[in-house]
């Protein structure tokens, strides 16, 4: 099985079907065409409608976050390797997660993310909405050269981050509140970063949620989920396993709770 590896540059195109096929393992759980996310998501905002106006206002307002700790979190959240994302969710999960200590969990997310990112990629390529910095001047926390040829709606980073959040919340339901809060903040980091509109982040979460719902009736998904659930349960029950730094977790929780606009 291929490693589920994203570089920073590759993150910009994670939502394309070709990228998912190359980097997310041999296949997802759903056969092509089994689920139509375009029928679920609202259309992308049009240039002169109220949603587009709200997006532009939010982009301009959030440029003030440059240089703040929340900007630093957004910069960190650009990274999409399993090791990076598992570290990002470790405080919320209450245990230090790594690809080495939770390989079955990585495998589960790997296959599910094939489906969720493919669905988002189809939508991106359908609407071809430009990113916010194409309309208004303002700093971004990710080099724009990494985003060439990639569209705004829905957010692929948000889709992947919410895929992790939804699955981890189901694997450790007693930690669902902090895990889902971190997942929400992971998507909002794309707004702070200035590379996605607020509507694209909302659509990324909805796209991931809707696609994941379609997986529940797939036997292979249920089998892999059960294996990952046992793995996470054993990891959390072992007092010898490392826990994330408490002070770092408090600082992260404060940023997660901070409204960005």
N, C-alpha and C positions, 0 to 999 in steps of 0.2 A: 504493500500500500504506500502511495506517495505521502510524504510529509505534508501537513496542512500548513504551508508556509506562505506568508505574505510579507513582502518588503514594503517599505513606505511608498516607494514609487508605484508598486503594483497595486496598492490599495485603491488608487483612483479608478482602476478598471475591474475591481473585484466583482462588480455586478453584471458583467457581461457573461453570456453563456459560455463563450470560449474560455474566458479566464476561470470560471468555475470548473469547467471540465478539466482544465490543466492542473489546477491547484487544490481542488477539493475532493480528491480521491477518484475512484473509478466511476462512481455514479451516485446519484441521490437516491431517495426512497420513492419518489414519484416518477412515473413515466412521463415523457414530454406530452404536454397537452392535457394531462390529467386534472390540472387545476388552472383556472383562468383568473389571475390576479387583476387583470385589466377590468374585469367586470365588477370587481370588489372596490377598487380604489376610486376616489373621486378624480375627475380630470385635473391635470396640472393647471395652476392659475394662468389666466391670460394676461397679457401685458397691462391692460387698463382696468382690470376688475379689482374688487375690494381686497381679495386675498393677496394679489400682487402688491397692492399699495401697502398692506400690512407687512408683507415680507420685506419690502424696501425700507420701511421705517424701522423694523427690528434690526436689519443689517446695519443701518447707520447708527442706531443707538448702541449696539453692542460693540462697535469699534472702540468705545471708551474702556473696554476691558483689557485692552492691550497692556502688557506689563504687569498685570495682576496675577495672583495665584491661580485664579480661574483660567486665565489665558495659558498658564503653564500646564494645567490639567488638560486643556484642549489640545495643546501641542503634544503632550504625552499620548493622548487618545488617538492620534493619527496612526500610531503603530498598531499593526493588526496580526502579528505572529501569535500563535497559540500561547507561547510563553508570556508575551506582553499582555494579552487580554486576560489570561488566567491570573496574572499578578494583579491586574486592575480589579478583578472581582474577588480577590482573596479576603480583603477586609470584610466585604459584604457577606461572603460565605462563611467567615469565621475560622478559616483554615488556609494555610498556604497551598495554593494550587499550582502544579507544574505539569507539563506534558509527561514528565517521567513518573510522577506519583499518581496520575489519573489518566492513563492512556486510553481506557475505554470511554471515558468522558470526552476526550478529544475526538475519538473515532465517531461517537454519536453526533457531536456538533459538526464534525467534518461532513458527514453525509447530509445532515439536515441543512447545513449552510449551502450545500450544492443547490438544493431546491429553493431556499429562500433568496439566495443571491441571483439565481437564474430568473426567478419571477421578477425581482426588482430590475434586473438588466433588461428584460423584455419591455418593462414600462418605461425605463429611461430612454431606450431607443425609439419607443413609440412617440413620446412627447418631445424629446430633444430640447428640453428647457435649459436655457443658459444659466450659469451660476451667478450668484448675486454680485460679485465683483465685476461682472461684465456690464452692469448697469450703473453702479455707483462706485466712487473711489473709496478706498479704505484698506487697511492692512489685513493680511491673512497670516495665519500661523503655519501654513503649509505652502511650500513653493508652488507657484502657479504652473510652473513647467511640468509638475507631476500630474496636473489635472487636464492637460491638453487632450481634447477629444472625448472628454467624459462629461456627462450632463448632470443636471441638478436633481431632477425629480423622478423617483424618490432617492433618498440618500442611501448609498450602498454601505458606508461605514455604520450608519444607524441600523440598517438591516442586519448586518453581521453582529453588532453589539447587542441588539435586541434578541437575536437568535440565541446567543450565549445566555442572556439574562432570563429569557423564558424557560430554557431548558434547565439552567441551574436552579431556578425557583421551584421547578417541579421535582428536581432531584433532591433538594433540601428545602421542603416547604416551610419549615419553621424559620428559615432565613429569607423567605420570599420578599418581605418588605424591604430590607436593605439591598438585596440583590436587584430587585426591580427598580429601586430608586437609583442605584448606580447605573443600571441600564438606561434609564431615562436621561441621566446626566451624560452618559457616553454619547448619546445622540445629540444632546444639546451642545456638546463640545464642537460639533460641526457648525453650529450657528455662531458660537463664540469665535471659532477659527475663521469665520467669514467665507467659508467655501460651500456652504449650503444654506438655502432659505429655510425658515421655520416650517413652511408647508411641506418641504421635502423631507424634513426630519419626521414630521408626523406621518407622512406617507410611508417612510421606511419602517417605522414601527408597525403600522397597520399591515403592510405587505408581509413582514415577517410573521406577525401574529396569525394572519389569515392562512398563510402557507403552512405554518406549523400545525394549525388545526386540522388541515387535510392529511397530516401524517398519522394521526392517532389510530386510524383504521388499517394501517399497513403493518402486517405481522413482523417484518424485519425491523421496523422502527421500534415496536413494542419489545422485541427481544433485546435490541441494543440498549434501549432505555433501562430495562431491568438490570442488565449487566453494569451499566454506568451507575445506577442507583445503589447497587450493592457496593461498588467501588467507593463512591463518595461517602456512604454510610460508614464503611470500615475506616476510611481515612479520617473522618471527623471523630470517630470513637477512639482512636488511638492517641493516648496522651503524649506519646513520644514524637508524634508528627509535629513539625514546626507550625507555629501560629504567626500571623502577621504582627508587626510592631504596633502596640496599642496606641502610642502617641501619633504615629502616622495615620492610623485608622480614624482617630478623632479628628485630625486635620482634614482628612478626606471627606468624612461625613459632613463637616461644616461646609465644605465646598459643594458637595452634592445637594445640600439643603438650600444653597444660596440661589435666589431667583436671578436669572440672567437678563430679564427685561420686564 
